[in-house]
């Protein structure tokens, strides 16, 4: 009986582990029939950093232009939204570009935000003025 229980427990553990995946925490910022843009906030070099993920949903190459808007806040409710220049990226058919701590064109760190003292957290991330060609 003991010989049956141990393999059964191991099998259950393996099956459960396969279904329990770490949450990637990607949040949708923009979506249409051709493109999705998602973001997540992670620590990179001791700074909160916004990473972007762009997915080309088509069988054609896309050139995408957009503006990132990030709202910062502090404990007393004060907010600020730094201005960022328009970005242009090229995606191959069905390509996914995903930011990391080492991909500067798909991330925005606190240093790039020019975060002032007292601005303690990122409140919101938006992708605006999206143009797809």
Phi and psi in radians as a Rosetta constraint file:
Dihedral C 1 N 2 CA 2 C 2 CIRCULARHARMONIC -1.090 0.35
Dihedral N 2 CA 2 C 2 N 3 CIRCULARHARMONIC -0.571 0.35
Dihedral C 2 N 3 CA 3 C 3 CIRCULARHARMONIC -1.175 0.35
Dihedral N 3 CA 3 C 3 N 4 CIRCULARHARMONIC -0.473 0.35
Dihedral C 3 N 4 CA 4 C 4 CIRCULARHARMONIC -1.452 0.35
Dihedral N 4 CA 4 C 4 N 5 CIRCULARHARMONIC -0.653 0.35
Dihedral C 4 N 5 CA 5 C 5 CIRCULARHARMONIC -1.157 0.35
Dihedral N 5 CA 5 C 5 N 6 CIRCULARHARMONIC -0.798 0.35
Dihedral C 5 N 6 CA 6 C 6 CIRCULARHARMONIC -1.068 0.35
Dihedral N 6 CA 6 C 6 N 7 CIRCULARHARMONIC -0.858 0.35
Dihedral C 6 N 7 CA 7 C 7 CIRCULARHARMONIC -1.086 0.35
Dihedral N 7 CA 7 C 7 N 8 CIRCULARHARMONIC -0.620 0.35
Dihedral C 7 N 8 CA 8 C 8 CIRCULARHARMONIC -1.138 0.35
Dihedral N 8 CA 8 C 8 N 9 CIRCULARHARMONIC -0.735 0.35
Dihedral C 8 N 9 CA 9 C 9 CIRCULARHARMONIC -1.121 0.35
Dihedral N 9 CA 9 C 9 N 10 CIRCULARHARMONIC -0.761 0.35
Dihedral C 9 N 10 CA 10 C 10 CIRCULARHARMONIC -1.102 0.35
Dihedral N 10 CA 10 C 10 N 11 CIRCULARHARMONIC -0.712 0.35
Dihedral C 10 N 11 CA 11 C 11 CIRCULARHARMONIC -1.085 0.35
Dihedral N 11 CA 11 C 11 N 12 CIRCULARHARMONIC -0.778 0.35
Dihedral C 11 N 12 CA 12 C 12 CIRCULARHARMONIC -1.085 0.35
Dihedral N 12 CA 12 C 12 N 13 CIRCULARHARMONIC -0.750 0.35
Dihedral C 12 N 13 CA 13 C 13 CIRCULARHARMONIC -1.083 0.35
Dihedral N 13 CA 13 C 13 N 14 CIRCULARHARMONIC -0.747 0.35
Dihedral C 13 N 14 CA 14 C 14 CIRCULARHARMONIC -1.127 0.35
Dihedral N 14 CA 14 C 14 N 15 CIRCULARHARMONIC -0.752 0.35
Dihedral C 14 N 15 CA 15 C 15 CIRCULARHARMONIC -1.113 0.35
Dihedral N 15 CA 15 C 15 N 16 CIRCULARHARMONIC -0.817 0.35
Dihedral C 15 N 16 CA 16 C 16 CIRCULARHARMONIC -1.098 0.35
Dihedral N 16 CA 16 C 16 N 17 CIRCULARHARMONIC -0.732 0.35
Dihedral C 16 N 17 CA 17 C 17 CIRCULARHARMONIC -1.085 0.35
Dihedral N 17 CA 17 C 17 N 18 CIRCULARHARMONIC -0.621 0.35
Dihedral C 17 N 18 CA 18 C 18 CIRCULARHARMONIC -1.154 0.35
Dihedral N 18 CA 18 C 18 N 19 CIRCULARHARMONIC -0.546 0.35
Dihedral C 18 N 19 CA 19 C 19 CIRCULARHARMONIC -1.513 0.35
Dihedral N 19 CA 19 C 19 N 20 CIRCULARHARMONIC -0.411 0.35
Dihedral C 19 N 20 CA 20 C 20 CIRCULARHARMONIC -1.636 0.35
Dihedral N 20 CA 20 C 20 N 21 CIRCULARHARMONIC 1.722 0.35
Dihedral C 20 N 21 CA 21 C 21 CIRCULARHARMONIC -1.774 0.35
Dihedral N 21 CA 21 C 21 N 22 CIRCULARHARMONIC 2.584 0.35
Dihedral C 21 N 22 CA 22 C 22 CIRCULARHARMONIC -1.105 0.35
Dihedral N 22 CA 22 C 22 N 23 CIRCULARHARMONIC 2.442 0.35
Dihedral C 22 N 23 CA 23 C 23 CIRCULARHARMONIC -1.268 0.35
Dihedral N 23 CA 23 C 23 N 24 CIRCULARHARMONIC 2.121 0.35
Dihedral C 23 N 24 CA 24 C 24 CIRCULARHARMONIC -1.336 0.35
Dihedral N 24 CA 24 C 24 N 25 CIRCULARHARMONIC -0.271 0.35
Dihedral C 24 N 25 CA 25 C 25 CIRCULARHARMONIC 1.061 0.35
Dihedral N 25 CA 25 C 25 N 26 CIRCULARHARMONIC 0.453 0.35
Dihedral C 25 N 26 CA 26 C 26 CIRCULARHARMONIC -1.306 0.35
Dihedral N 26 CA 26 C 26 N 27 CIRCULARHARMONIC 2.276 0.35
Dihedral C 26 N 27 CA 27 C 27 CIRCULARHARMONIC -1.998 0.35
Dihedral N 27 CA 27 C 27 N 28 CIRCULARHARMONIC 2.361 0.35
Dihedral C 27 N 28 CA 28 C 28 CIRCULARHARMONIC -1.263 0.35
Dihedral N 28 CA 28 C 28 N 29 CIRCULARHARMONIC 2.228 0.35
Dihedral C 28 N 29 CA 29 C 29 CIRCULARHARMONIC -1.926 0.35
Dihedral N 29 CA 29 C 29 N 30 CIRCULARHARMONIC -0.459 0.35
Dihedral C 29 N 30 CA 30 C 30 CIRCULARHARMONIC -2.754 0.35
Dihedral N 30 CA 30 C 30 N 31 CIRCULARHARMONIC 2.519 0.35
Dihedral C 30 N 31 CA 31 C 31 CIRCULARHARMONIC -2.739 0.35
Dihedral N 31 CA 31 C 31 N 32 CIRCULARHARMONIC 2.434 0.35
Dihedral C 31 N 32 CA 32 C 32 CIRCULARHARMONIC -2.604 0.35
Dihedral N 32 CA 32 C 32 N 33 CIRCULARHARMONIC -2.914 0.35
Dihedral C 32 N 33 CA 33 C 33 CIRCULARHARMONIC -1.212 0.35
Dihedral N 33 CA 33 C 33 N 34 CIRCULARHARMONIC -0.330 0.35
Dihedral C 33 N 34 CA 34 C 34 CIRCULARHARMONIC -1.820 0.35
Dihedral N 34 CA 34 C 34 N 35 CIRCULARHARMONIC -0.464 0.35
Dihedral C 34 N 35 CA 35 C 35 CIRCULARHARMONIC -2.600 0.35
Dihedral N 35 CA 35 C 35 N 36 CIRCULARHARMONIC 2.491 0.35
Dihedral C 35 N 36 CA 36 C 36 CIRCULARHARMONIC -2.170 0.35
Dihedral N 36 CA 36 C 36 N 37 CIRCULARHARMONIC 2.492 0.35
Dihedral C 36 N 37 CA 37 C 37 CIRCULARHARMONIC -2.197 0.35
Dihedral N 37 CA 37 C 37 N 38 CIRCULARHARMONIC 2.149 0.35
Dihedral C 37 N 38 CA 38 C 38 CIRCULARHARMONIC -2.151 0.35
Dihedral N 38 CA 38 C 38 N 39 CIRCULARHARMONIC 2.879 0.35
Dihedral C 38 N 39 CA 39 C 39 CIRCULARHARMONIC -2.498 0.35
Dihedral N 39 CA 39 C 39 N 40 CIRCULARHARMONIC 2.793 0.35
Dihedral C 39 N 40 CA 40 C 40 CIRCULARHARMONIC -2.584 0.35
Dihedral N 40 CA 40 C 40 N 41 CIRCULARHARMONIC 2.760 0.35
Dihedral C 40 N 41 CA 41 C 41 CIRCULARHARMONIC -1.975 0.35
Dihedral N 41 CA 41 C 41 N 42 CIRCULARHARMONIC 2.156 0.35
Dihedral C 41 N 42 CA 42 C 42 CIRCULARHARMONIC -2.381 0.35
Dihedral N 42 CA 42 C 42 N 43 CIRCULARHARMONIC 2.866 0.35
Dihedral C 42 N 43 CA 43 C 43 CIRCULARHARMONIC -1.458 0.35
Dihedral N 43 CA 43 C 43 N 44 CIRCULARHARMONIC 2.309 0.35
Dihedral C 43 N 44 CA 44 C 44 CIRCULARHARMONIC -2.308 0.35
Dihedral N 44 CA 44 C 44 N 45 CIRCULARHARMONIC 2.097 0.35
Dihedral C 44 N 45 CA 45 C 45 CIRCULARHARMONIC 0.900 0.35
Dihedral N 45 CA 45 C 45 N 46 CIRCULARHARMONIC 0.807 0.35
Dihedral C 45 N 46 CA 46 C 46 CIRCULARHARMONIC 1.121 0.35
Dihedral N 46 CA 46 C 46 N 47 CIRCULARHARMONIC 0.355 0.35
Dihedral C 46 N 47 CA 47 C 47 CIRCULARHARMONIC -2.185 0.35
Dihedral N 47 CA 47 C 47 N 48 CIRCULARHARMONIC 2.442 0.35
Dihedral C 47 N 48 CA 48 C 48 CIRCULARHARMONIC -1.143 0.35
Dihedral N 48 CA 48 C 48 N 49 CIRCULARHARMONIC 2.326 0.35
Dihedral C 48 N 49 CA 49 C 49 CIRCULARHARMONIC -2.355 0.35
Dihedral N 49 CA 49 C 49 N 50 CIRCULARHARMONIC 2.359 0.35
Dihedral C 49 N 50 CA 50 C 50 CIRCULARHARMONIC -1.602 0.35
Dihedral N 50 CA 50 C 50 N 51 CIRCULARHARMONIC 2.139 0.35
Dihedral C 50 N 51 CA 51 C 51 CIRCULARHARMONIC -1.815 0.35
Dihedral N 51 CA 51 C 51 N 52 CIRCULARHARMONIC 2.486 0.35
Dihedral C 51 N 52 CA 52 C 52 CIRCULARHARMONIC -1.910 0.35
Dihedral N 52 CA 52 C 52 N 53 CIRCULARHARMONIC 2.625 0.35
Dihedral C 52 N 53 CA 53 C 53 CIRCULARHARMONIC -2.319 0.35
Dihedral N 53 CA 53 C 53 N 54 CIRCULARHARMONIC 2.099 0.35
Dihedral C 53 N 54 CA 54 C 54 CIRCULARHARMONIC -1.976 0.35
Dihedral N 54 CA 54 C 54 N 55 CIRCULARHARMONIC 2.267 0.35
Dihedral C 54 N 55 CA 55 C 55 CIRCULARHARMONIC -2.104 0.35
Dihedral N 55 CA 55 C 55 N 56 CIRCULARHARMONIC 2.127 0.35
Dihedral C 55 N 56 CA 56 C 56 CIRCULARHARMONIC -1.447 0.35
Dihedral N 56 CA 56 C 56 N 57 CIRCULARHARMONIC 2.042 0.35
Dihedral C 56 N 57 CA 57 C 57 CIRCULARHARMONIC -1.629 0.35
Dihedral N 57 CA 57 C 57 N 58 CIRCULARHARMONIC 0.128 0.35
Dihedral C 57 N 58 CA 58 C 58 CIRCULARHARMONIC -1.961 0.35
Dihedral N 58 CA 58 C 58 N 59 CIRCULARHARMONIC 2.996 0.35
Dihedral C 58 N 59 CA 59 C 59 CIRCULARHARMONIC -1.641 0.35
Dihedral N 59 CA 59 C 59 N 60 CIRCULARHARMONIC 0.282 0.35
Dihedral C 59 N 60 CA 60 C 60 CIRCULARHARMONIC -2.161 0.35
Dihedral N 60 CA 60 C 60 N 61 CIRCULARHARMONIC 2.688 0.35
Dihedral C 60 N 61 CA 61 C 61 CIRCULARHARMONIC -1.233 0.35
Dihedral N 61 CA 61 C 61 N 62 CIRCULARHARMONIC 2.543 0.35
Dihedral C 61 N 62 CA 62 C 62 CIRCULARHARMONIC -2.199 0.35
Dihedral N 62 CA 62 C 62 N 63 CIRCULARHARMONIC 2.508 0.35
Dihedral C 62 N 63 CA 63 C 63 CIRCULARHARMONIC -1.916 0.35
Dihedral N 63 CA 63 C 63 N 64 CIRCULARHARMONIC 2.136 0.35
Dihedral C 63 N 64 CA 64 C 64 CIRCULARHARMONIC -2.026 0.35
Dihedral N 64 CA 64 C 64 N 65 CIRCULARHARMONIC 2.289 0.35
Dihedral C 64 N 65 CA 65 C 65 CIRCULARHARMONIC -2.044 0.35
Dihedral N 65 CA 65 C 65 N 66 CIRCULARHARMONIC 2.469 0.35
Dihedral C 65 N 66 CA 66 C 66 CIRCULARHARMONIC -2.835 0.35
Dihedral N 66 CA 66 C 66 N 67 CIRCULARHARMONIC 2.906 0.35
Dihedral C 66 N 67 CA 67 C 67 CIRCULARHARMONIC -2.141 0.35
Dihedral N 67 CA 67 C 67 N 68 CIRCULARHARMONIC 2.308 0.35
Dihedral C 67 N 68 CA 68 C 68 CIRCULARHARMONIC -1.568 0.35
Dihedral N 68 CA 68 C 68 N 69 CIRCULARHARMONIC 2.385 0.35
Dihedral C 68 N 69 CA 69 C 69 CIRCULARHARMONIC -2.225 0.35
Dihedral N 69 CA 69 C 69 N 70 CIRCULARHARMONIC 2.117 0.35
Dihedral C 69 N 70 CA 70 C 70 CIRCULARHARMONIC -2.151 0.35
Dihedral N 70 CA 70 C 70 N 71 CIRCULARHARMONIC 2.200 0.35
Dihedral C 70 N 71 CA 71 C 71 CIRCULARHARMONIC -1.779 0.35
Dihedral N 71 CA 71 C 71 N 72 CIRCULARHARMONIC 2.214 0.35
Dihedral C 71 N 72 CA 72 C 72 CIRCULARHARMONIC -1.843 0.35
Dihedral N 72 CA 72 C 72 N 73 CIRCULARHARMONIC 2.651 0.35
Dihedral C 72 N 73 CA 73 C 73 CIRCULARHARMONIC -2.508 0.35
Dihedral N 73 CA 73 C 73 N 74 CIRCULARHARMONIC 2.959 0.35
Dihedral C 73 N 74 CA 74 C 74 CIRCULARHARMONIC -2.309 0.35
Dihedral N 74 CA 74 C 74 N 75 CIRCULARHARMONIC -3.111 0.35
Dihedral C 74 N 75 CA 75 C 75 CIRCULARHARMONIC -1.118 0.35
Dihedral N 75 CA 75 C 75 N 76 CIRCULARHARMONIC -0.502 0.35
Dihedral C 75 N 76 CA 76 C 76 CIRCULARHARMONIC -1.561 0.35
Dihedral N 76 CA 76 C 76 N 77 CIRCULARHARMONIC 0.108 0.35
Dihedral C 76 N 77 CA 77 C 77 CIRCULARHARMONIC 1.649 0.35
Dihedral N 77 CA 77 C 77 N 78 CIRCULARHARMONIC -0.046 0.35
Dihedral C 77 N 78 CA 78 C 78 CIRCULARHARMONIC -1.201 0.35
Dihedral N 78 CA 78 C 78 N 79 CIRCULARHARMONIC 2.416 0.35
Dihedral C 78 N 79 CA 79 C 79 CIRCULARHARMONIC -2.269 0.35
Dihedral N 79 CA 79 C 79 N 80 CIRCULARHARMONIC 2.764 0.35
Dihedral C 79 N 80 CA 80 C 80 CIRCULARHARMONIC -2.557 0.35
Dihedral N 80 CA 80 C 80 N 81 CIRCULARHARMONIC 2.631 0.35
Dihedral C 80 N 81 CA 81 C 81 CIRCULARHARMONIC -2.269 0.35
Dihedral N 81 CA 81 C 81 N 82 CIRCULARHARMONIC 1.749 0.35
Dihedral C 81 N 82 CA 82 C 82 CIRCULARHARMONIC -1.130 0.35
Dihedral N 82 CA 82 C 82 N 83 CIRCULARHARMONIC 2.685 0.35
Dihedral C 82 N 83 CA 83 C 83 CIRCULARHARMONIC -1.590 0.35
Dihedral N 83 CA 83 C 83 N 84 CIRCULARHARMONIC 2.405 0.35
Dihedral C 83 N 84 CA 84 C 84 CIRCULARHARMONIC -2.151 0.35
Dihedral N 84 CA 84 C 84 N 85 CIRCULARHARMONIC 2.565 0.35
Dihedral C 84 N 85 CA 85 C 85 CIRCULARHARMONIC -1.261 0.35
Dihedral N 85 CA 85 C 85 N 86 CIRCULARHARMONIC 2.800 0.35
Dihedral C 85 N 86 CA 86 C 86 CIRCULARHARMONIC -1.119 0.35
Dihedral N 86 CA 86 C 86 N 87 CIRCULARHARMONIC 2.472 0.35
Dihedral C 86 N 87 CA 87 C 87 CIRCULARHARMONIC -1.919 0.35
Dihedral N 87 CA 87 C 87 N 88 CIRCULARHARMONIC 2.603 0.35
Dihedral C 87 N 88 CA 88 C 88 CIRCULARHARMONIC -2.250 0.35
Dihedral N 88 CA 88 C 88 N 89 CIRCULARHARMONIC 2.239 0.35
Dihedral C 88 N 89 CA 89 C 89 CIRCULARHARMONIC -2.344 0.35
Dihedral N 89 CA 89 C 89 N 90 CIRCULARHARMONIC 2.629 0.35
Dihedral C 89 N 90 CA 90 C 90 CIRCULARHARMONIC -1.946 0.35
Dihedral N 90 CA 90 C 90 N 91 CIRCULARHARMONIC 2.241 0.35
Dihedral C 90 N 91 CA 91 C 91 CIRCULARHARMONIC -2.051 0.35
Dihedral N 91 CA 91 C 91 N 92 CIRCULARHARMONIC 2.318 0.35
Dihedral C 91 N 92 CA 92 C 92 CIRCULARHARMONIC -1.299 0.35
Dihedral N 92 CA 92 C 92 N 93 CIRCULARHARMONIC 2.911 0.35
Dihedral C 92 N 93 CA 93 C 93 CIRCULARHARMONIC -0.923 0.35
Dihedral N 93 CA 93 C 93 N 94 CIRCULARHARMONIC 2.255 0.35
Dihedral C 93 N 94 CA 94 C 94 CIRCULARHARMONIC 1.014 0.35
Dihedral N 94 CA 94 C 94 N 95 CIRCULARHARMONIC 0.354 0.35
Dihedral C 94 N 95 CA 95 C 95 CIRCULARHARMONIC -1.436 0.35
Dihedral N 95 CA 95 C 95 N 96 CIRCULARHARMONIC 2.545 0.35
Dihedral C 95 N 96 CA 96 C 96 CIRCULARHARMONIC -2.046 0.35
Dihedral N 96 CA 96 C 96 N 97 CIRCULARHARMONIC 2.167 0.35
Dihedral C 96 N 97 CA 97 C 97 CIRCULARHARMONIC -1.832 0.35
Dihedral N 97 CA 97 C 97 N 98 CIRCULARHARMONIC 2.237 0.35
Dihedral C 97 N 98 CA 98 C 98 CIRCULARHARMONIC -2.252 0.35
Dihedral N 98 CA 98 C 98 N 99 CIRCULARHARMONIC 2.206 0.35
Dihedral C 98 N 99 CA 99 C 99 CIRCULARHARMONIC -1.226 0.35
Dihedral N 99 CA 99 C 99 N 100 CIRCULARHARMONIC 2.726 0.35
Dihedral C 99 N 100 CA 100 C 100 CIRCULARHARMONIC -2.570 0.35
Dihedral N 100 CA 100 C 100 N 101 CIRCULARHARMONIC 3.123 0.35
Dihedral C 100 N 101 CA 101 C 101 CIRCULARHARMONIC -1.102 0.35
Dihedral N 101 CA 101 C 101 N 102 CIRCULARHARMONIC -0.329 0.35
Dihedral C 101 N 102 CA 102 C 102 CIRCULARHARMONIC -1.873 0.35
Dihedral N 102 CA 102 C 102 N 103 CIRCULARHARMONIC 0.217 0.35
Dihedral C 102 N 103 CA 103 C 103 CIRCULARHARMONIC -2.045 0.35
Dihedral N 103 CA 103 C 103 N 104 CIRCULARHARMONIC 1.581 0.35
Dihedral C 103 N 104 CA 104 C 104 CIRCULARHARMONIC -1.099 0.35
Dihedral N 104 CA 104 C 104 N 105 CIRCULARHARMONIC -0.474 0.35
Dihedral C 104 N 105 CA 105 C 105 CIRCULARHARMONIC -1.376 0.35
Dihedral N 105 CA 105 C 105 N 106 CIRCULARHARMONIC -0.161 0.35
Dihedral C 105 N 106 CA 106 C 106 CIRCULARHARMONIC -2.146 0.35
Dihedral N 106 CA 106 C 106 N 107 CIRCULARHARMONIC 0.467 0.35
Dihedral C 106 N 107 CA 107 C 107 CIRCULARHARMONIC -2.577 0.35
Dihedral N 107 CA 107 C 107 N 108 CIRCULARHARMONIC 2.713 0.35
Dihedral C 107 N 108 CA 108 C 108 CIRCULARHARMONIC -2.359 0.35
Dihedral N 108 CA 108 C 108 N 109 CIRCULARHARMONIC 1.973 0.35
Dihedral C 108 N 109 CA 109 C 109 CIRCULARHARMONIC -1.613 0.35
Dihedral N 109 CA 109 C 109 N 110 CIRCULARHARMONIC 2.919 0.35
Dihedral C 109 N 110 CA 110 C 110 CIRCULARHARMONIC -0.986 0.35
Dihedral N 110 CA 110 C 110 N 111 CIRCULARHARMONIC -0.597 0.35
Dihedral C 110 N 111 CA 111 C 111 CIRCULARHARMONIC -1.095 0.35
Dihedral N 111 CA 111 C 111 N 112 CIRCULARHARMONIC -0.761 0.35
Dihedral C 111 N 112 CA 112 C 112 CIRCULARHARMONIC -1.161 0.35
Dihedral N 112 CA 112 C 112 N 113 CIRCULARHARMONIC -0.500 0.35
Dihedral C 112 N 113 CA 113 C 113 CIRCULARHARMONIC -1.267 0.35
Dihedral N 113 CA 113 C 113 N 114 CIRCULARHARMONIC -0.305 0.35
Dihedral C 113 N 114 CA 114 C 114 CIRCULARHARMONIC 1.107 0.35
Dihedral N 114 CA 114 C 114 N 115 CIRCULARHARMONIC 0.683 0.35
Dihedral C 114 N 115 CA 115 C 115 CIRCULARHARMONIC -1.026 0.35
Dihedral N 115 CA 115 C 115 N 116 CIRCULARHARMONIC 2.181 0.35
Dihedral C 115 N 116 CA 116 C 116 CIRCULARHARMONIC -1.443 0.35
Dihedral N 116 CA 116 C 116 N 117 CIRCULARHARMONIC 2.731 0.35
Dihedral C 116 N 117 CA 117 C 117 CIRCULARHARMONIC -0.978 0.35
Dihedral N 117 CA 117 C 117 N 118 CIRCULARHARMONIC 2.444 0.35
Dihedral C 117 N 118 CA 118 C 118 CIRCULARHARMONIC 1.671 0.35
Dihedral N 118 CA 118 C 118 N 119 CIRCULARHARMONIC -0.419 0.35
Dihedral C 118 N 119 CA 119 C 119 CIRCULARHARMONIC -1.370 0.35
Dihedral N 119 CA 119 C 119 N 120 CIRCULARHARMONIC 1.860 0.35
Dihedral C 119 N 120 CA 120 C 120 CIRCULARHARMONIC -1.721 0.35
Dihedral N 120 CA 120 C 120 N 121 CIRCULARHARMONIC -0.326 0.35
Dihedral C 120 N 121 CA 121 C 121 CIRCULARHARMONIC -2.763 0.35
Dihedral N 121 CA 121 C 121 N 122 CIRCULARHARMONIC 2.772 0.35
Dihedral C 121 N 122 CA 122 C 122 CIRCULARHARMONIC -1.493 0.35
Dihedral N 122 CA 122 C 122 N 123 CIRCULARHARMONIC 2.146 0.35
Dihedral C 122 N 123 CA 123 C 123 CIRCULARHARMONIC -1.564 0.35
Dihedral N 123 CA 123 C 123 N 124 CIRCULARHARMONIC -0.750 0.35
Dihedral C 123 N 124 CA 124 C 124 CIRCULARHARMONIC -2.662 0.35
Dihedral N 124 CA 124 C 124 N 125 CIRCULARHARMONIC 2.619 0.35
Dihedral C 124 N 125 CA 125 C 125 CIRCULARHARMONIC -2.239 0.35
Dihedral N 125 CA 125 C 125 N 126 CIRCULARHARMONIC 2.254 0.35
Dihedral C 125 N 126 CA 126 C 126 CIRCULARHARMONIC -2.276 0.35
Dihedral N 126 CA 126 C 126 N 127 CIRCULARHARMONIC 2.587 0.35
Dihedral C 126 N 127 CA 127 C 127 CIRCULARHARMONIC -1.982 0.35
Dihedral N 127 CA 127 C 127 N 128 CIRCULARHARMONIC 2.032 0.35
Dihedral C 127 N 128 CA 128 C 128 CIRCULARHARMONIC -2.096 0.35
Dihedral N 128 CA 128 C 128 N 129 CIRCULARHARMONIC 2.917 0.35
Dihedral C 128 N 129 CA 129 C 129 CIRCULARHARMONIC 0.899 0.35
Dihedral N 129 CA 129 C 129 N 130 CIRCULARHARMONIC 0.785 0.35
Dihedral C 129 N 130 CA 130 C 130 CIRCULARHARMONIC -1.316 0.35
Dihedral N 130 CA 130 C 130 N 131 CIRCULARHARMONIC 2.233 0.35
Dihedral C 130 N 131 CA 131 C 131 CIRCULARHARMONIC -2.186 0.35
Dihedral N 131 CA 131 C 131 N 132 CIRCULARHARMONIC 2.271 0.35
Dihedral C 131 N 132 CA 132 C 132 CIRCULARHARMONIC -2.084 0.35
Dihedral N 132 CA 132 C 132 N 133 CIRCULARHARMONIC 2.226 0.35
